[in-house]
Amino acid sequence: MPSVLQPDCHEGTAHASLVVPMGDDARVRVMVVEDDPEVAVVIGRKLRLDGCDLESTDDPMPILARLESGNTDWDVMILDVGLPNISGIEVLKRFREAGSLVSIIMLTGDQTAATATECMRAGAFYYLTKPFRPHELSSTVVSGARHSQLRRQLARQIDEPQEPMLVGVSAPMRQLRDILQRLARQDVSVMIRGESGTGKELVARSLHLQSARHNQTFVALNCGGIPEGLIDSELFGHTKGAFTGAGTDRQGLFVEADGGTMFLDEIGDMPMSIQARLLRVLQEGELRAVGGSNVRKVDVRVISATHVDLNAAVDQQKFRQDLYYRLAVVTVAVPPLRDRLDDLPMLAAHFLKKHGGGTPPSLSPEALEVMSNYAWPGNVRELENALQSAIALHHDDVIGPESLPPAICPPRPRPGTTGVALPDDEPLLQLTEAKRRASALYEKRYLERVMREAKGSVSEAARLSGLDRTNFRRLLQKHLIDAAGFR
């Protein structure tokens, strides 16, 4: 009998564990149902080297008994088509009829298309034909485990309507939660560092809810989203007549947050003139409204966040060093999504439940695989936006790769084309109009790219593009691009 595993093209590659965490246990659970002992041994040896928790049997009947009792907590099942007493395809159908969330990989020596089609129609996650390469087995098991995790998490969130604050079970997220639990007992200023879209405000809210101030107000302000002339009044309030348009007294956000927590996002965008007033609030716990003469005491815990290097801003005299020390008593780093891709299925399930209505769609294995291979420069915010778009565009109850945004799953060019061909199903335009539309599309894609490079900072994006800030903002408005979506 030929070997069930073909050698990989590159020999001598070190074995690495399959990394698909399922909570505190990071080992993928696999059941192998194979009546050929030689095949079972070869598969078992490979998966154990990969770090899987493995069970194996040559009789499918006990497996069906476990299905009836609900004792099937595997992530992946490798199921041979040709089994004694009952066919593997019949076992597959019974698992699907029972609503099992296990990803089932069918295994056979039959290379005919009819068998593969029958397996996939019966609900198989994937279909492997003997012999297959070791990396093919490993990658298929990884994909199957991810898909099982996604389906379980989606089912769990349908049963548990309240939304968790911080989604994820990866090592970086467990470490972040431990840090937040310790900081919650200490009433000190915290600086949250992280790329745009990583969820810095969620981290701040989580810290507030675990603190002694959790029954008081949480107020959030994006320092980069308010014009420089208004941020002073927004934070500290103003008196009637303090400036044109100030028709009434206004308390300001610090008074609103008195006793609670103030979250200042993108603190690096705060004007130097306001930094001195903020420093006084942190040092003395008091403030004076714009145009006012009375000093008011406030008790506010300040949590700030930034995606820029404030040390460099201090060196460039764009940020006060004394304020930086006051804000960054403790610094917390939020990991980018690319460093915790193990959380992708759980995050995807969370957003599908959040935006998918009463019966949220699921992701096809192919879509989940495409998403797992993407770098996510916009982090969790980009993931949420991508799934919102996919929910709007999908047709059935399963989201496929074709429903994902082009940046994540680029459309394949037609055979014999360069990928820039004009669609045959669109009306032929006059050259001038066709060039105008192509120019507008290029302009929009350029703006989106430069905003990603600048991590949502309009000033930095304008500098990179060689435009002044006013004209750059006008272009963003023209193409309906929201700068906040890139932070």
N, C-alpha and C positions, 0 to 999 in steps of 0.2 A: 504493500500500500504506500503511495506517495505521502510524504510528510504533509500534515495539515497546515503547517506554517512554511511559507517560502522565506528564504533569508532576505533581510533588508539589503538595499543597495550599499549602505555604509555600515560596515561591520565595526565592532569594537565600541559602539555607542554605549555610554553608561546608562543603566536603568534608573529611571526617575519615578517616584510615586505619582499616581494619578491624583491630581489636586482638585477635588470637588468637595469642599467641606459641607458636611451635613450637621451643623451644630458643633459641639465640642469634639465629635468624632470625625476626623478628616478622611477616613478610609471608605472607599466605595464598596458597597455590599453587592456581591454578584452571586447569582445562582446559575450553575451550569447543569443543564439536563441533556446528557449525551450518553447513548448506550454503547458506543465504541470506547473501550477503556484506554486505548492508545491516544485517541483524539482528546479525551477528557484529561489525561495526564499532561499532554503538551499544552493545552489551553490553561490548565490550572497552574502549571509551572510559570508560564508567561505572566498571568495576572497576579500571582503572588509576588513575583519580582517587581511588578508595578505597584505593589503595596495594597492590593485589594483584600477585603475580607471575603473569603470564598466558601461556598457550599457547593456540593456536587452530588448528583444522583444519576442512575441509569434508568430509573423507573418514574414515569410522569404521574402515576396514580397518587402517591403521597403528596405530590405538589398540588394536585387538584383538591385533595382533602384539606390541605393548609389554606387553599384559596377559600373554601367554604367556611373555614373557621376564622378567616380574616388575618391569618398569621403569615403575611407575605410582605415583609418590610424590606425587601431587596430594592436596590436602585436599578439594577439591570438583571435581566434573565437572558442567558444564551441558550437557545432552544433548538435542538436538532429537529429537522422536518420528519425524518424517518425514525420513529420510535416504536417499541413493542406495545401491543394492546391498543394504542390510540395514536393517531398521527400528531405531529407537532403543531400542524395548522389547526387541528381541532382544539388542542390545549390553548393555543393563542386566542382562538375565538371565545373560549370560555372565560379567559382572563379579561378580554375586552367587554364581554357581556356583563361581567361582574363589576365593571367600572374600576378595575385595578389600575393604579398609576405607575406600575412597573414598566420600564422601557424594555421591550422584548426584541432581541436580535435573533433572527432566524439563521440557521446554519444547515447547509446541505452541500452535497457533491453534485447535485443536478444543476447544470448551467443553462437550462432552457429558460427563456423569457417567461413562459407560462407559469412556471413555479414561482418566480420572483414576483410576478404580478399578483398571483393568488395570495402570497404572503403579505404584500403591502396593502392589498384591499382588505385583508382580514384584520389589519391594525398593527402590523409589525413596525417597530421603530426603524429597523434596517435589516438588510439581507446580505449575508456573507456566503460566498461560494468557496469551498475547499479546492485547492489550497489558497491561503491568503497570507499576506505579510504580517509580521509581528506588529509593526506600527499601525497597520490598518485595524487590527483587533483592538489595540490600545486606544486609538483615537475614537473608534466607534463606541467603545465602552464609556469613555469620557463624555462624549456627546449625549449618550443615552442617560448617563447619570445627571447631567445638567438638565435634561428635559424632564426627568422624573422630579428633580428638585423644584423646577418651575411649576409643574402641575400640582405638587403637594402644597407649595406655598400659596398658590392661587386658591386652592380648595380651603386651606386654613384661614385665609383672609376673608373668604366668603362667610365662613362660620364665625369669625371674630371681627365684627364691624369696626371696632376702634382701630385707628391707624397708629402704628408704632412711630416714635419720634425718629429713631435712627435705625434704618433697615440694614441688616447685614450680620453675618456670623463669621466673617473672615478674621484672621489674626489681627490685622490693623484696626478693625472695628471693635473687637473685644478689648484691645489695649486702649482705644479711645474711650470706651465706656468706663473702664476702670479708672482712668484719669479723671473723668468727669464726676464720678462718684466721690473721689477723694476731694476734688475741688469744691463740690457742693457744700461741704461742711466749713469751708473757709471763705469769709466775706472779703475777698481780695479782687483787685482788677485783673482781668484775663484778656490776653491778646490771642485771637484765633487767626492762625495763618493757614492759607490754602488757596489753591487755584480757583478761578472763577467757576461757579457751578458745582462746587464740591459739597455745598450744604452748610455753609458757615452759620447762617442764621438758625438752622435747625439745631446745630450744636449749642448755640447760645440759648435757645429756648429750652433745650434739654437741661442745661446747666441751671437755668432759672427755676425750672419745675422741680428739680431735686434739692434746691436750696431752702433755707428758712424763709425766704421771701416769696415762696411759690404762691401764696394767697394774695399777693400784691400785684401791681400792674407791671407788665412787660411792654416796653416801648421800643420800637425799632426805627432807625433812620439811616437811609443811604446817603452818606455825605457827598457822594459824587452826583446824586440825582437832583440836588437843589441848587438853584442859582446862588452865586456867592453873596449877592446882596440880601438874600432872604434867610440864609442859614442862621445868622445871629438871632433874628427874631424867632425863628422856628425852635431853636434850642432853649433860649433864655426868656422868651416872651417880650412884649413891648407894651408901652402905655399908649393911651389914646392921644393921637396927634404927634407921636414920636417921629413919624415920617409920612410922606404922602400916601394916602390909602389906609392909614392906621386909624380907622373910625372908632374902634373900641379897644379896651384893654385886652391883652391876650397873655395867658399864663406861660405858655411855652412847654416843651416836652419834658424838661427836667422837673418842673413842678408836677406835671401829669404823672411822672414816674416816681414821685416821692414815696419812699418806703419800699420801692420795687427795684427793677432792673432796667437799665438803658443799654440798648445794643446799637453801637455806632459802626455801621458797615462802611467799608472803603474809607477808613479813617485817614489814609494817606492823601485823600483829595480835599481834606479840610484846609481852608485858607489860613495862612499864618496869623492874620488878625483875629481869628476866632480861637486859635489854639491857646492864646494867653488866657482868654476867658474860661475856656474849658479847664485849663490847669488850675485856676483858682477854685473851681467847683470841686476838683479832685483833692486839692490841698486843704481847703478851708470848709468845704461843704456848704458854700453860700454862693448866691448869684444876685445880680442886679439886672432887671429887665431893661431893654433898650428904651432910652428916654426916661427911665425912672430914677429915683433917688434913694429908694428904700432897698435894703439888703434882706434877702430871704434865705433862711436855712433850708437845706434839702438833704435827705439821706437816700442816696442812689448808688447802687452797685453798677459800675460801668464795665461792660464787655465790649471790646472793639474787635474789628476784623480787617484784614488787608490781604491783597494778593501781590502787593509790591514789596520791595525790600526797603523797609523803613530805615535801616542802618545807612543805606546808601542815600536816602532822602535827607537824613540828618547830616551826613558829610557834605551834601550839596546845599545845605542850609535851606531846605524846603520843608523841614519838619523839626520842631523843637526837641532837643535832646532831653530836657527835663520832663516834658510831657510824655515822651516815649517811655522813659523809665517809670513814670506813674501808671501808664496804661499797661505796660508789659511786665507787671509783677510776676505773672506766670504766663508762659506762652504754650499754646496747644496747637499742634499741627493736625490738619484734616487731610487724610490721604486722598490722592486723585483716584478716579475710578479705575484707571489702567493698572494701579497697584493693588486693587482688590476685585479683580474680575470674577473671583469666586462668588461674590455677592450679586453678580449680574442676574441670575435666574430669580433670586428673591426680590431684587429691586424691580425687575420686569413684572413679576406677579403683582407686586404692590401697586405699580402704576396702571396695569391692566384693570385691576379691581377698582382703583380710584377713578379712572376715566372711562371704563368700559360699560357702565350702566349695570342693570340688574343681572344680566347674563354676560359677563365679560368674555371676550374672545381669548383664545390661547395662541401661543406662538408655535409655528411648525418647527420641527427639528432643524430644518435648513435655515430658517430665520434666526433661531437662537445661535446656530453655529456662526452665521455671518456676523451677528452682533458680538459674539465672543472673540472674534478675530479683528474687531475694530478698535482703534486706539482711544476713542472718546475724548477728544481735546476739550470739549465743552462739559465733560464730566457728567454728573448725575442730572443736571438740568438738561443737557443735550439728550440724554437717554429718555427723560420724561417727555420732552418735545417730540422726539422721534416716535415714541409709542402713541402719543396723541395723534400725530399725523397718520400713523399706520392704522389706528382704530377708525379714523375718518375715511380712509381709502380702501380698507379691506372689504371683500364681498361675502365671504362665508364666515363660519364661526372660528376659523383658524387664520392667523396672519402669516402670510408667506413672505419670502424675501422681496418679492416684487412690490409689496406695500410699504417697505421701508424707504426712508429718504435716499436720494441718489448718492449722497456723500457716504452713506453706510454701505449701500449695495448698488454700485454704479451699474447702469444698464449696459448690457453687452452689445457691442456693435454688430451689425448684421454681417454675415459672411461676405467677404470680398470688399468690405468698406473699411475706412480708416477710423470710424466712430464719429465722424463729423458730417455724415450724410444728411440730406434734407429728407424728412419723412414723406413717403409717397402718398399718405392719406391726408395730407394738408394741402389746401389750395395753393397754387403757385402764385407768389406775390410778385409785384414789380420790384426790380432790383433795389430801388431806393428804400422801399418799405421793408424789404427783407434785411437790408443792411442796418436799418434803424433798429429793428427788433433784435438782431444779433448783437448790436452794440449795447442796447439796453440790458440784455441778458448778461453780457460780459461785465458790464459796469456793476450790476447787482452782485454777481459772484465775486468780483474783486473787492467790493465793499465788505461782503461777508467774511472774506478771507482776512482782510486787514483788521477787521474788528476782532476776529479770533486771535490774530497775532498780538493785538493790543490788549487782549483779555477784557474787552468791554470798555476800555478807557477811550472816550471820544478824542480827548486832547492828544493822546499817544497815537491813535489811529490817523488823525489829521496830519501829525508830524511825519509818520511813516509814508503817507500817501503824497506828501508835498503840497497839501492844501491848507488853507486857513480854516480855523475851527467852524466859522459861520457857514462857509460853503460846504464843508464836509457834512455838517448837520442837515443842510438843505438836501444834499444827496441822500442821506439816510431817510429823511421824510419822503422824498420822491419815490423811493423803492420800498417804503413801509417796513424799514428795518428798525427793530427795537434794540437799542444798545444794551439794555438790561439783560437781554437774552444771551449775551456773550460773557457776562461777569461770573 
